[in-house]
């Protein structure tokens, strides 16, 4: 049985490394995977729309068109049945824990060895959670972030998708077009999101959202 995997990362060399690591069968029951590549977030979402039954997504959170963990939220909200492994150069316990709490099925460091990449992918395809070897996720020490994540997890899938798009800087009109609904419907979703996050404006919501992955984004852009 062939599995279909989307590798979404803006660095061709890293996409090549991932392809090399997982291009052979990942288990006795699998054929070599069918791999689709995307170099920006828009292309990744388009690939998922073309194949919503994708078996797995490996998602870089800092490629063009994405904004940290809001990209993960957007994928999980739009395609809840598709497991997502976050791939990042920032692999501290706090970043990994927040990604898992927001719906990732695994986390692979960009410094991971080939065998660790293969194992992480195989584990998630087997229905397990893949974490960096020996990592203790601990608990959230930032009370504000912990409360924000709890609030985000109360959002409906559509509300989470709208919040992710707000994090990407999209206007209501653009979100309505992307989701195929009226602008009035989006305004209602935005109002519900603001209420659940206990903020007064979309700007405040975006600022809160950016705090979750701020350290990760700063580290990878340095």
C-alpha positions in Angstrom: 0.0 0.0 0.0 1.5 3.3 -1.1 1.2 6.3 1.2 1.0 9.9 0.0 3.1 12.4 1.9 3.3 16.1 1.4 6.7 17.7 2.2 6.2 21.5 2.7 9.4 23.4 3.2 10.9 26.4 1.3 14.4 25.0 1.3 15.0 22.6 -1.7 18.0 21.0 0.0 16.0 20.1 3.0 13.1 18.8 0.9 15.7 16.6 -0.9 17.0 15.4 2.5 13.4 14.4 3.6 12.7 12.7 0.3 15.9 10.8 0.5 15.1 9.7 4.1 11.6 8.5 3.4 11.8 7.4 -0.3 12.1 3.7 0.6 9.2 1.7 2.1 8.5 2.7 5.7 7.4 -0.7 6.8 6.6 -4.2 5.5 3.0 -3.2 4.7 4.0 -0.1 2.7 5.2 0.5 -0.8 7.6 3.4 -1.4 5.7 6.6 -0.6 4.3 9.0 -3.2 5.9 12.3 -2.2 4.5 15.8 -3.2 6.6 18.8 -2.5 5.6 22.4 -1.8 7.9 25.4 -1.3 5.4 27.8 0.2 2.3 27.6 2.4 -0.1 28.5 -0.4 1.2 25.7 -2.6 0.9 23.3 0.4 -2.7 24.1 0.9 -3.4 23.8 -2.8 -1.8 20.3 -2.8 -4.0 19.3 0.1 -7.1 20.6 -1.7 -6.1 18.5 -4.7 -5.6 15.5 -2.5 -7.5 15.9 0.8 -6.9 12.2 1.6 -3.1 12.8 2.0 -1.7 10.4 4.5 0.7 12.8 6.1 2.0 16.3 5.9 5.5 17.4 7.0 5.1 21.1 7.6 7.8 23.8 8.0 6.2 26.7 9.9 8.5 29.4 8.6 8.2 29.1 4.9 6.6 32.0 2.8 2.9 32.5 3.4 3.0 30.9 6.9 3.2 32.5 10.3 4.4 30.1 12.9 1.9 27.9 14.6 -1.0 29.6 12.8 0.0 27.6 9.7 -0.4 24.4 11.7 -3.8 25.6 13.0 -4.9 26.3 9.4 -3.9 22.9 8.1 -5.5 21.1 11.1 -8.7 23.0 10.8 -9.0 22.6 7.1 -7.9 19.0 6.9 -8.6 17.5 10.4 -8.2 13.9 9.2 -4.6 14.5 7.9 -1.9 14.0 10.4 0.8 16.8 10.5 4.4 16.5 11.6 6.0 19.9 12.3 9.6 20.2 11.0 11.6 23.0 12.6 15.1 24.1 13.3 13.9 25.2 16.8 13.4 22.1 18.8 13.2 23.1 22.4 10.6 21.4 24.6 8.4 24.5 24.8 8.1 24.7 21.0 7.5 21.0 20.6 4.9 20.9 23.4 2.9 23.8 21.9 2.9 22.2 18.5 1.5 19.0 19.9 -1.1 20.8 22.0 -2.3 22.6 18.9 -2.8 19.4 17.0 0.5 18.2 15.5 1.0 14.4 15.5 4.7 14.7 15.7 7.8 17.0 15.6 11.0 16.4 13.7 14.0 18.6 14.2 15.8 19.8 11.1 19.0 18.5 12.7 17.6 15.0 13.1 19.5 12.0 11.6 18.0 10.2 8.7 17.0 7.2 10.8 15.2 9.5 13.3 13.3 11.2 10.4 12.2 7.8 9.1 11.2 6.6 12.5 9.2 9.7 13.2 7.3 9.4 9.9 6.7 5.7 10.4 5.5 6.2 14.0 2.9 8.8 12.9 1.7 6.7 10.0 1.2 3.9 12.7 -1.0 6.3 14.7 1.6 7.3 17.3 2.9 10.6 18.4 6.5 11.3 17.2 8.8 13.3 19.5 12.5 14.0 19.5 14.3 11.1 21.2 14.5 11.5 25.0 12.6 14.7 25.1 10.5 15.5 28.2 7.9 18.0 27.2 7.3 19.2 30.8 4.5 21.7 31.3 3.8 25.2 30.2 5.6 27.8 32.4 4.0 30.8 30.7 0.6 31.2 32.2 -0.6 33.6 29.4 0.5 31.1 26.7 -1.1 28.2 28.5 -4.4 30.1 28.8 -4.3 31.1 25.2 -3.8 27.5 24.0 -6.7 26.4 26.2 -8.9 29.1 24.6 -7.7 28.2 21.1 -8.7 24.6 21.7 -12.3 25.6 22.4 -12.6 27.0 18.8 -14.6 25.1 16.3 -12.6 23.8 13.2 -14.0 26.7 11.1 -13.2 29.2 13.8 -9.7 27.8 14.1 -9.3 28.0 10.4 -10.4 31.7 10.4 -8.0 32.5 13.2 -5.1 30.9 11.3 -6.0 33.0 8.3 -6.1 36.1 10.4 -2.6 35.2 11.6 -1.5 35.1 7.9 -2.8 38.6 7.5 -5.8 37.9 5.3 -8.7 40.3 5.3 -12.3 39.1 5.8 -13.0 39.4 2.1 -10.0 37.2 1.3 -11.0 34.6 3.9 -14.5 34.5 2.6 -13.2 33.9 -0.9 -10.9 31.1 0.3 -13.6 29.4 2.3 -16.3 29.9 -0.3 -18.7 31.7 2.1 -20.1 35.2 2.5 -18.2 38.0 4.1 -21.0 38.2 6.7 -20.3 34.6 7.7 -16.7 35.4 8.2 -17.5 38.5 10.3 -19.6 36.2 12.5 -16.8 33.8 12.9 -14.3 36.5 13.7 -16.7 37.9 16.4 -16.9 34.4 17.9 -13.1 34.0 17.8 -12.6 37.3 19.5 -15.1 36.4 22.2 -13.5 33.0 22.9 -10.0 34.6 23.0 -11.3 37.4 25.2 -9.9 40.2 23.0 -11.6 43.2 21.5 -10.0 43.3 18.0 -8.6 41.1 15.3 -5.3 42.9 15.8 -5.2 41.8 19.5 -6.0 38.2 18.4 -3.1 38.2 15.9 -0.8 39.6 18.5 -1.8 36.9 21.0 -1.4 34.2 18.3 2.0 35.4 17.4 3.2 35.0 21.0 2.9 31.2 20.8 5.6 30.8 18.2 7.4 34.0 18.6 10.6 32.5 19.9 10.7 29.9 17.2 10.2 32.4 14.4 12.9 34.7 15.8 15.4 31.8 16.1 14.9 30.6 12.6 15.1 34.1 11.1 18.4 34.9 12.9 
